[in-house]
Every structure is written in C-alpha cells, then in structure tokens.
C-alpha cells in the first residue's frame, strides 16, 4: 500500500534522520570511556537506558506490524506474548543475571565454555551467529524492507540496503553505547506516535465502549479454549515458557544490554522497567489492529492493518511521525543485532586465532559489524525469494532455535550434576533434530495438518530434550571439576538483593495478576 506523503511528512522524516545520526555519532564523543568498549558500553548503563534499549530492540517491525495483524484477526490474545514475558524477565534479572555476572563473561558462548567445555562453546558460537543473522537481522530487514518499499514505492532490496547502511554506520562507530543512545531516542518516537495513533483511531471508532461493542466478543479473551486452532490456552501456557527462557534469559542481544549495567542493581531495575513498559505494549500495538478491523475490515488485510490505519487516521505531519516510528523500530532492531553479531564474532571466534589489544578489538568489531550488515542483506534477499510472510518466517525460526538452548541453560545453571556429555548430546543432537523438524514445519511437510501449533511443537521438543539431558546425566559420570557454582550458590554469594528490587517485582506481579483477572 503506497502512502502519499505531504511536505510536512517529509520534513518530519528528515528531522528524524538528522536527530538519529546526531544521537548515534555526535554524542559518542560525550563519553570516551564507554565509547572505547563497543561491546558492553564500558558497563556504564543506567537502569532507564537498559530498559529503553530493551524496549526498542524488542519493539521491532514484526511487533508494530505483526501485532497489528494479530489484533486484526484474533484480538487481545496476542497480548500474552507481552504480558507473560514479565515472569521470564524476572527470572533473568534475579537468578540468571547474578550467575552470569559471577562468571565474568561478555557472551553466552563464554558461559557454556566455562560450564561445559569447548565443544558446547563452539556449538553456541555458531548457533548464536546463525540465530542473530537470521532472526534479528535477516527477518527484521526483510520485514522492514517490505514495509518501506510499499510506503515509498521503491524496490525491496534497495530499501533493505539503505536500512542496513544506516544501522551499520553508527553501530560500527559507537558500538553498544550508540545502540543504547539511539534506542532511547527511538523508544520515545515509537511510544509517542503509537499513543497518538491509538487516540485518534479510538476517537474515530467512537471511544473504548463503542470499540468493545463493535469487535467480536472473542477479541477480548486472553485465553482461548483448548480447541482453538490458533492460540489455545494450552499452547500459550505450555509453549511460551520455552521461547521465554530462550529469548529473555539466553539470547545474546537481550542479555548483553543487562550485563552492560553499572551494577547488578542497575541491570535489575532496567529489567523491571522493560517489564513495566510491556504492560503498555498491547494497548499501543494490538489495539491498532482491532480498531482497523472495526473501521476498515473491508479494505484492509492482516499484514497491512497497521499501514492502513496509519494512512486513514493520521493527519499529515503525524503521518510522517508514524512512518518515522516504523523506521525507528526497524533500524534499532537491526543495530542491536549487528552489535551482538560483532561481539560474538570478534570475542569468541577471531580473538581465538590471534591476540588483540583493545584497539584491535574495536577495529575488528567495526569491520565485523559491516560484514554482518552485508550478510544480513543476503539473508533478507533469500527470504524475499521464499514466498512466505515475515511474521511466519520469524516465528518459525524462533520455534526452531529455542528448545535446545532453553534445556541446556536451565539444566546447566540449576543442576551441578549435569555434565558435558549431556549438554553436547542435547546441543548437537537436539539442535539437528530441531532444525529438521522446524524446516519441515515451516514448509508444511508432509502436510500442514500433520504438525501441531508451533508453540506446542516447541514444548514437545523441550520435554523430549529435557528427558534426554536427565537420562544422559544420570547414566554418565558427574563432572570431575565443578568449574562454576550452581545458580543458587551464585545467588547466595552475590549478597543481599536490594529490598527495593523485590518490592518492585512484587508490585509488578500484583498488577499483572489484576490484569489477567480483569480480562478473564
């Protein structure tokens, strides 16, 4: 759907690009110490920087457009992807984070190296690079390229290349600190434009009460019956934890930002902040899809529900702001992925072949950032030839990647008896099985009816691999040397957690329970 932009819209877009580049480049000179560490920003991030950066990385184009699509076809059930996340962010901040900090690692592969040895480390290095390249970079570029090419009526790959160039430029120069700074700026743009869009759309729909009455009753159910083929409560309750652990507790792009906090307390408050922001997300991301269904179901399709609502509701000027928000979400997702890819490739691969001082690491990190951008454009091109939509592709990739890492990380930090044989069996054997099963599922082979919902499939794979992990652990000798403490030991050794952190989590839990009771 091509959108006609006025001069005021182009002015807003130009102002956005200038402000973005100024934030990414100019402000880099304001903190030289942090700028020297392009991987963890000098461990100088405050809680609000961490929270906004996590928000902007999480609020990618698949969320803005994909959640509007879910709202258009299913309603509020898609909110579970946001509102269930708080518990796994809680686990990451209160249990996983202290454990990671105690091991003094930059990356998740380094953690597996200390816990299970070189083979597991090698697996996750490759696994992390592939997952970042496909899920964070390829999918995001493909999704954003589709949207931008439609808006500006330009070729798909031209749109992909321009986005990759912009994101790679300030990421290569400023590293994680630049990603965080631009993430804060772009979070503000995304939230502001989304609130304005929902406000104007609600006015056109006649208010909240009129919207509730006009939409189907099932659109306001958070949990669907077990017989529901799309988003049953069984699939949601069983399948989401597998993806939640993988995404929030073991994914390099997410964990890296929390590890970059000034202290563990700052990282924990940053996690609380992103959890609080997630309460807002369904109202500004899923509501547009529901409103579009009520107002424009005759002219809209699920995949263009967001763009349709924007084009029909937003006045010129604000229309440019919404387009800027979409571009902001895309660029920040890509820049976060580029920085994480560069971190893993530089510190976990290239640093093993030659010694590098800090200057060499920075230089290498910048070149690997540019390499990642080129590879990501190639992945986006492959996706463009697949014939599948971006949301379907991204969900399929996550369901493939989640189970083996979730099993090994949970087992590895919770049970000291787990040995390297068990971890390697699940990682290599389970990873291969997940890849084959996932590809067949995405391709609907032998038939679409043969496969369960992708979230149930993730749960079944997780259970099977957990059984294998336990069985191999009990049938083989325990580790001769306990290189790392268990998660409970790390938690105790870390000292007393701030009472304010616990109280904040308690208040957040009460709010989430109240939300679910209200919609139930």
C-alpha positions as CSV (number, residue, x, y, z in Angstrom):
1,X,0.0,0.0,0.0
2,X,1.6,3.2,-1.2
3,X,1.1,6.2,1.1
4,X,1.0,9.7,-0.2
5,X,3.2,11.9,1.9
6,X,3.0,15.7,2.2
7,X,5.9,18.1,2.6
8,X,5.3,18.2,6.3
9,X,5.7,14.4,6.5
10,X,9.0,14.6,4.6
11,X,10.1,17.3,7.0
12,X,9.4,15.2,10.0
13,X,11.2,12.2,8.4
14,X,14.2,14.4,7.6
15,X,14.3,15.8,11.1
16,X,14.2,12.2,12.5
17,X,17.1,11.1,10.3
18,X,19.2,14.1,11.4
19,X,18.4,13.6,15.1
20,X,19.1,9.8,14.8
21,X,22.5,10.3,13.2
22,X,23.4,13.1,15.7
23,X,22.5,10.8,18.6
24,X,24.5,7.9,17.2
25,X,27.6,9.9,16.1
26,X,28.0,13.2,17.8
27,X,27.1,12.1,21.3
28,X,29.6,9.4,21.1
29,X,32.3,12.0,21.9
30,X,30.5,12.8,25.2
31,X,31.6,9.6,26.9
32,X,35.0,8.5,25.7
33,X,35.4,5.7,28.3
34,X,32.2,4.0,27.3
35,X,33.0,4.5,23.6
36,X,36.2,2.5,23.9
37,X,34.2,-0.5,24.8
38,X,31.9,-1.1,21.8
39,X,30.7,-4.4,23.2
40,X,29.3,-3.6,26.7
41,X,29.5,0.2,26.6
42,X,32.1,0.3,29.4
43,X,29.5,-1.3,31.7
44,X,28.2,2.2,32.2
45,X,24.4,1.9,31.5
46,X,21.8,3.1,33.9
47,X,18.5,1.3,34.6
48,X,16.5,3.6,32.3
49,X,18.9,3.2,29.5
50,X,18.8,-0.5,29.8
51,X,15.0,-0.6,29.9
52,X,14.5,1.7,26.9
53,X,17.2,-0.1,24.9
54,X,15.5,-3.4,25.6
55,X,12.2,-1.9,24.6
56,X,13.4,-0.5,21.3
57,X,15.2,-3.8,20.4
58,X,12.1,-5.8,21.3
59,X,9.7,-3.4,19.5
60,X,10.8,-4.3,16.0
61,X,8.8,-4.0,12.8
62,X,7.4,-7.5,13.4
63,X,5.9,-6.2,16.6
64,X,4.4,-3.0,15.1
65,X,3.1,-4.7,12.0
66,X,2.8,-8.3,13.3
67,X,0.9,-7.4,16.5
68,X,-1.5,-5.2,14.5
69,X,-2.0,-8.2,12.3
70,X,-2.8,-10.4,15.3
71,X,-5.1,-7.8,16.7
72,X,-6.9,-7.6,13.3
73,X,-7.5,-11.4,13.1
74,X,-7.5,-12.6,16.7
75,X,-7.8,-9.6,19.2
76,X,-6.2,-9.4,22.6
77,X,-5.0,-13.0,22.7
78,X,-1.7,-11.7,21.3
79,X,-1.2,-9.7,24.5
80,X,0.0,-12.9,26.1
81,X,3.3,-12.6,24.2
82,X,3.9,-9.3,26.1
83,X,2.2,-9.9,29.4
84,X,3.6,-13.3,30.1
85,X,7.1,-12.0,29.5
86,X,7.5,-10.3,32.8
87,X,8.0,-13.6,34.7
88,X,10.9,-14.7,32.5
89,X,12.4,-11.2,32.7
90,X,12.1,-11.6,36.5
91,X,14.0,-15.0,36.3
92,X,16.7,-13.4,34.1
93,X,17.3,-10.4,36.4
94,X,17.0,-12.2,39.8
95,X,18.6,-15.6,39.0
96,X,20.3,-15.7,35.6
97,X,21.9,-12.3,35.8
98,X,23.7,-12.8,39.1
99,X,25.0,-16.1,37.8
100,X,26.3,-14.6,34.6
101,X,28.0,-11.7,36.4
102,X,29.7,-14.2,38.8
103,X,31.3,-15.9,35.7
104,X,32.6,-12.6,34.4
105,X,31.6,-13.2,30.7
106,X,30.7,-11.0,27.8
107,X,28.8,-13.6,25.8
108,X,26.6,-16.6,26.3
109,X,29.1,-18.9,24.4
110,X,31.7,-17.9,27.0
111,X,29.4,-19.1,29.7
112,X,29.0,-22.5,28.1
113,X,32.8,-22.7,27.7
114,X,33.3,-22.4,31.4
115,X,30.4,-24.7,32.3
116,X,30.6,-27.5,29.7
117,X,33.9,-27.0,27.8
118,X,35.0,-26.3,24.2
119,X,32.5,-28.4,22.2
120,X,29.5,-26.7,23.8
121,X,31.1,-23.4,23.4
122,X,31.8,-24.0,19.7
123,X,28.2,-25.0,19.2
124,X,26.7,-21.9,20.7
125,X,29.2,-19.6,18.9
126,X,27.9,-20.9,15.6
127,X,24.3,-21.1,16.9
128,X,24.4,-17.5,18.2
129,X,25.8,-16.2,14.9
130,X,23.2,-18.0,12.9
131,X,20.3,-17.0,15.1
132,X,21.3,-13.3,15.2
133,X,21.9,-13.3,11.5
134,X,18.5,-14.9,10.7
135,X,16.1,-13.9,13.5
136,X,17.4,-10.4,14.4
137,X,18.9,-9.3,11.2
138,X,17.5,-11.1,8.2
139,X,13.9,-11.2,9.4
140,X,14.0,-7.6,10.5
141,X,15.5,-6.3,7.3
142,X,13.1,-8.4,5.2
143,X,10.1,-7.2,7.2
144,X,11.1,-3.6,7.2
145,X,12.1,-3.7,3.6
146,X,8.7,-4.9,2.6
147,X,7.0,-2.1,4.5
148,X,9.4,0.7,3.4
149,X,9.3,-0.4,-0.2
150,X,5.5,-0.2,-0.1
151,X,5.4,3.2,1.5
152,X,7.9,4.9,-0.8
153,X,7.3,2.7,-3.9
154,X,11.0,1.6,-4.2
155,X,12.5,-1.8,-4.9
156,X,12.6,-4.1,-1.9
157,X,16.3,-4.8,-1.9
158,X,17.0,-1.0,-2.3
159,X,15.0,-0.4,0.9
160,X,16.8,-3.3,2.6
161,X,20.3,-1.9,1.6
162,X,19.5,1.6,2.8
163,X,18.3,0.5,6.2
164,X,21.4,-1.8,6.6
165,X,23.7,1.0,5.7
166,X,22.2,3.5,8.2
167,X,22.2,1.0,11.1
168,X,25.7,-0.3,10.4
169,X,27.2,3.2,10.2
170,X,26.6,4.4,13.8
171,X,26.7,0.9,15.3
172,X,30.2,0.3,13.9
173,X,31.4,3.7,15.2
174,X,29.7,3.8,18.6
175,X,29.1,0.2,19.4
176,X,26.6,-0.8,22.1
177,X,26.7,2.7,23.6
178,X,25.5,4.2,20.3
179,X,22.8,1.4,20.0
180,X,21.6,2.3,23.5
181,X,21.5,6.0,22.9
182,X,19.6,5.7,19.7
183,X,17.4,3.1,21.3
184,X,16.3,5.6,23.9
185,X,15.6,8.2,21.3
186,X,13.7,5.7,19.1
187,X,11.7,4.3,22.1
188,X,10.3,7.8,22.7
189,X,9.4,8.1,19.0
190,X,7.7,4.7,18.9
191,X,5.7,5.2,22.1
192,X,4.7,8.8,21.2
193,X,3.5,8.0,17.7
194,X,1.7,4.8,18.8
195,X,-0.2,6.7,21.6
196,X,-1.2,9.4,19.1
197,X,-2.4,6.8,16.6
198,X,-4.5,4.9,19.1
199,X,-6.0,8.1,20.5
200,X,-7.0,9.4,17.0
201,X,-8.3,6.0,15.9
202,X,-10.3,5.5,19.1
203,X,-12.0,8.9,18.5
204,X,-12.9,7.8,15.0
205,X,-14.3,4.5,16.4
206,X,-16.4,6.3,18.9
207,X,-14.5,5.5,22.1
208,X,-13.5,2.5,24.0
209,X,-17.0,1.3,24.8
210,X,-18.0,1.5,21.1
211,X,-14.9,-0.4,20.1
212,X,-15.7,-3.2,22.7
213,X,-19.2,-3.5,21.4
214,X,-18.2,-3.4,17.7
215,X,-15.5,-6.1,17.9
216,X,-16.3,-9.8,18.2
217,X,-16.5,-10.9,21.8
218,X,-13.7,-13.4,21.3
219,X,-11.4,-10.5,20.6
220,X,-11.3,-9.6,24.3
221,X,-10.3,-13.1,25.6
222,X,-6.7,-13.5,26.7
223,X,-7.1,-17.3,27.0
224,X,-8.9,-19.2,24.2
225,X,-10.4,-22.7,24.6
226,X,-8.1,-25.7,24.2
227,X,-9.9,-26.5,20.9
228,X,-8.9,-23.1,19.3
229,X,-6.6,-24.0,16.4
230,X,-4.5,-20.7,16.5
231,X,-3.9,-19.6,20.1
232,X,-5.4,-22.0,22.6
233,X,-4.6,-21.5,26.3
234,X,-2.8,-24.9,26.3
235,X,-0.4,-23.8,23.5
236,X,0.2,-20.5,25.2
237,X,0.8,-21.8,28.8
238,X,3.0,-24.7,27.7
239,X,4.8,-23.3,24.7
240,X,5.6,-19.7,25.8
241,X,7.9,-20.6,28.6
242,X,10.3,-22.4,26.2
243,X,10.6,-19.3,24.0
244,X,10.5,-17.0,27.0
245,X,13.6,-18.7,28.6
246,X,15.4,-18.7,25.3
247,X,14.6,-15.1,24.4
248,X,14.9,-13.3,27.7
249,X,17.5,-15.4,29.6
250,X,19.9,-16.8,27.0
251,X,19.7,-14.6,23.9
252,X,22.9,-12.6,23.4
253,X,21.2,-9.5,22.1
254,X,19.0,-9.2,25.2
255,X,21.3,-10.3,27.9
256,X,24.2,-8.1,26.6
257,X,22.3,-5.0,27.4
258,X,21.6,-6.0,31.0
259,X,25.2,-7.1,31.5
260,X,26.3,-3.6,30.5
261,X,24.7,-2.0,33.5
262,X,26.8,-0.1,36.0
263,X,25.9,-2.7,38.6
264,X,23.7,-5.7,39.1
265,X,21.2,-3.5,40.8
266,X,21.0,-1.2,37.7
267,X,20.5,-4.2,35.5
268,X,17.7,-5.5,37.7
269,X,15.9,-2.1,37.7
270,X,16.3,-2.0,34.0
271,X,14.6,-5.4,33.7
272,X,11.8,-4.1,35.9
273,X,11.5,-1.0,33.7
274,X,11.1,-3.0,30.5
275,X,8.6,-5.3,32.3
276,X,6.5,-2.3,33.2
277,X,6.7,-0.9,29.7
278,X,5.3,-4.3,28.4
279,X,2.1,-3.5,30.3
280,X,1.6,-0.7,27.8
281,X,2.6,-2.6,24.6
282,X,-0.7,-4.4,23.9
283,X,-2.7,-1.2,24.2
284,X,-0.5,0.7,21.6
285,X,0.5,-2.2,19.3
286,X,-2.5,-4.7,19.3
287,X,-5.3,-2.1,19.7
288,X,-4.5,-0.6,16.3
289,X,-5.2,-4.0,14.7
290,X,-8.6,-4.3,16.5
291,X,-9.6,-0.7,15.6
292,X,-8.6,-1.3,12.0
293,X,-10.8,-4.4,11.9
294,X,-13.7,-2.4,13.2
295,X,-13.2,0.5,10.9
296,X,-11.6,-0.8,7.8
297,X,-12.0,-4.6,7.6
298,X,-13.4,-4.2,4.0
299,X,-10.3,-2.6,2.6
300,X,-7.5,-3.9,4.9
301,X,-5.6,-7.2,5.1
302,X,-4.0,-8.6,8.3
303,X,-0.4,-7.8,7.1
304,X,-1.2,-4.2,6.2
305,X,-3.6,-3.4,9.1
306,X,-1.1,-1.1,10.7
307,X,-0.3,0.8,7.5
308,X,-4.0,1.0,6.6
309,X,-4.9,2.6,10.0
310,X,-2.0,5.0,9.8
311,X,-2.9,6.1,6.3
312,X,-6.6,6.6,7.1
313,X,-6.3,8.2,10.6
314,X,-3.1,10.1,10.9
315,X,-3.0,13.7,9.6
316,X,0.0,14.9,7.6
317,X,2.9,15.6,9.9
318,X,1.8,13.0,12.4
319,X,1.7,10.6,9.4
320,X,5.4,11.3,8.9
321,X,5.9,10.7,12.7
322,X,4.3,7.2,12.4
323,X,6.5,6.3,9.4
324,X,9.5,7.5,11.4
325,X,8.4,5.3,14.3
326,X,8.3,2.3,11.9
327,X,11.7,3.1,10.6
328,X,13.0,3.7,14.2
329,X,11.8,0.2,15.2
330,X,13.4,-1.4,12.2
331,X,16.8,0.4,12.5
332,X,17.1,-0.2,16.2
333,X,16.3,-3.9,15.8
334,X,19.0,-4.2,13.1
335,X,21.6,-2.2,15.0
336,X,21.1,-4.3,18.1
337,X,21.6,-7.4,16.1
338,X,24.7,-6.0,14.3
339,X,26.3,-5.2,17.6
340,X,25.6,-8.6,19.1
341,X,26.9,-10.4,15.9
342,X,30.0,-8.3,16.0
343,X,30.6,-9.1,19.7
344,X,30.3,-12.8,19.3
345,X,32.3,-13.0,16.1
346,X,35.1,-10.8,17.4
347,X,35.5,-12.1,21.0
348,X,34.5,-15.7,20.5
349,X,35.9,-16.5,17.0
350,X,38.5,-14.1,15.8
351,X,40.2,-13.5,19.1
352,X,40.9,-17.2,19.3
353,X,43.2,-17.1,16.2
354,X,45.3,-14.0,17.2
355,X,45.8,-11.9,20.2
356,X,44.2,-8.5,20.1
357,X,44.6,-5.5,22.4
358,X,41.6,-3.2,23.0
359,X,42.3,-1.1,19.9
360,X,42.5,-4.1,17.7
361,X,39.3,-5.5,19.1
362,X,37.5,-2.2,18.4
363,X,38.8,-2.1,14.9
364,X,37.9,-5.7,14.3
365,X,34.5,-5.2,15.8
366,X,33.7,-2.4,13.4
367,X,34.7,-4.4,10.4
368,X,32.7,-7.4,11.6
369,X,29.7,-5.1,12.0
370,X,29.9,-4.1,8.3
371,X,30.3,-7.8,7.4
372,X,27.2,-8.7,9.4
373,X,25.3,-6.0,7.5
374,X,26.3,-7.4,4.1
375,X,25.4,-11.0,5.2
376,X,22.1,-9.8,6.6
377,X,21.1,-8.2,3.3
378,X,21.9,-11.5,1.7
379,X,19.6,-13.4,4.2
380,X,16.8,-10.8,3.5
381,X,17.2,-11.5,-0.2
382,X,16.8,-15.2,0.4
383,X,13.7,-14.6,2.5
384,X,12.3,-12.4,-0.3
385,X,12.5,-15.5,-2.6
386,X,10.8,-17.9,-0.1
387,X,7.2,-16.8,-0.8
388,X,6.4,-16.6,2.9
389,X,5.4,-13.6,5.0
390,X,7.9,-12.1,7.5
391,X,5.9,-12.9,10.6
392,X,5.5,-16.5,9.6
393,X,9.3,-16.7,9.0
394,X,10.3,-15.1,12.2
395,X,8.0,-17.2,14.4
396,X,9.2,-20.4,12.6
397,X,12.8,-19.5,13.2
398,X,12.3,-18.9,16.9
399,X,10.4,-22.2,17.4
400,X,13.4,-23.9,15.7
401,X,16.1,-22.3,17.8
402,X,14.5,-22.2,21.3
403,X,14.3,-25.8,22.8
404,X,17.9,-27.0,22.9
405,X,19.3,-23.8,24.4
406,X,16.5,-23.5,26.9
407,X,17.1,-27.1,28.1
408,X,20.9,-26.8,28.4
409,X,20.9,-23.3,30.1
410,X,18.3,-24.3,32.6
411,X,19.9,-27.6,33.4
412,X,23.4,-26.1,33.4
413,X,22.7,-23.4,35.9
414,X,20.2,-25.3,38.1
415,X,21.8,-28.7,38.4
416,X,25.6,-29.1,39.0
417,X,25.3,-32.8,38.2
418,X,24.7,-32.1,34.5
419,X,27.9,-32.9,32.6
420,X,29.4,-32.1,29.3
421,X,28.2,-35.3,27.6
422,X,24.6,-34.5,28.4
423,X,25.0,-30.9,27.2
424,X,26.7,-31.9,24.0
425,X,24.0,-34.6,23.3
426,X,21.2,-32.1,23.6
427,X,23.0,-29.3,21.8
428,X,24.3,-31.2,18.8
429,X,21.7,-33.9,18.5
430,X,18.7,-31.8,19.7
431,X,19.9,-28.9,17.6
432,X,19.9,-31.0,14.4
433,X,16.5,-32.5,15.2
434,X,15.0,-29.1,15.8
435,X,16.5,-27.8,12.6
436,X,15.0,-30.7,10.6
437,X,11.6,-30.6,12.3
438,X,11.4,-26.8,12.2
439,X,12.2,-26.7,8.4
440,X,9.5,-29.3,7.8
441,X,7.0,-27.4,9.9
442,X,7.7,-24.1,8.1
443,X,7.4,-25.9,4.7
444,X,4.2,-27.8,5.9
445,X,5.8,-31.1,5.0
446,X,4.3,-33.7,4.8
447,X,1.2,-31.6,5.3
448,X,0.1,-28.6,7.4
449,X,-2.4,-30.8,9.3
450,X,0.4,-33.1,10.4
451,X,2.1,-30.6,12.7
452,X,0.8,-29.1,16.0
453,X,0.8,-25.4,16.7
454,X,4.4,-24.1,16.7
455,X,4.2,-23.3,20.4
456,X,3.1,-26.8,21.2
457,X,5.8,-28.2,19.0
458,X,8.4,-26.2,20.9
459,X,7.0,-27.6,24.2
460,X,7.2,-31.2,22.9
461,X,10.8,-30.7,21.8
462,X,11.7,-29.1,25.1
463,X,10.3,-32.0,27.1
464,X,12.0,-34.6,24.9
465,X,15.3,-32.9,25.2
466,X,15.0,-32.4,28.9
467,X,14.4,-36.2,29.3
468,X,17.5,-36.8,27.3
469,X,19.5,-34.4,29.4
470,X,18.5,-36.0,32.6
471,X,19.0,-39.6,31.3
472,X,22.5,-38.9,29.9
473,X,23.4,-37.1,33.1
474,X,22.4,-40.0,35.3
475,X,24.0,-42.6,33.1
476,X,27.4,-40.9,32.9
477,X,29.9,-39.8,35.5
478,X,29.4,-36.4,37.2
479,X,31.8,-33.6,36.3
480,X,35.3,-34.2,37.7
481,X,35.7,-30.5,38.4
482,X,32.9,-28.0,39.2
483,X,34.1,-25.0,37.3
484,X,31.1,-22.9,38.1
485,X,28.8,-22.7,41.1
486,X,25.1,-23.6,40.7
487,X,22.6,-20.7,40.3
488,X,21.5,-21.0,43.9
489,X,25.2,-20.7,45.1
490,X,25.8,-17.7,42.8
491,X,22.6,-16.1,44.1
492,X,23.7,-16.6,47.8
493,X,27.3,-15.4,47.2
494,X,26.1,-12.3,45.4
495,X,24.9,-10.8,48.6
496,X,21.6,-9.5,49.7
497,X,19.4,-8.2,46.8
498,X,18.0,-4.7,47.4
499,X,14.7,-4.7,49.1
500,X,13.5,-2.1,46.6
501,X,14.1,-4.5,43.8
502,X,12.0,-7.2,45.4
503,X,9.2,-4.8,46.3
504,X,9.2,-3.5,42.7
505,X,8.8,-7.0,41.4
506,X,6.1,-7.7,43.9
507,X,4.1,-4.7,42.8
508,X,4.5,-5.6,39.2
509,X,3.3,-9.2,39.8
510,X,0.2,-7.8,41.6
511,X,-0.6,-5.6,38.6
512,X,-0.2,-8.5,36.1
513,X,-2.4,-10.7,38.2
514,X,-5.1,-7.9,38.3
515,X,-4.9,-7.6,34.5
516,X,-5.4,-11.2,33.9
517,X,-8.3,-11.4,36.4
518,X,-9.9,-8.4,34.7
519,X,-9.7,-9.9,31.2
520,X,-10.7,-13.3,32.4
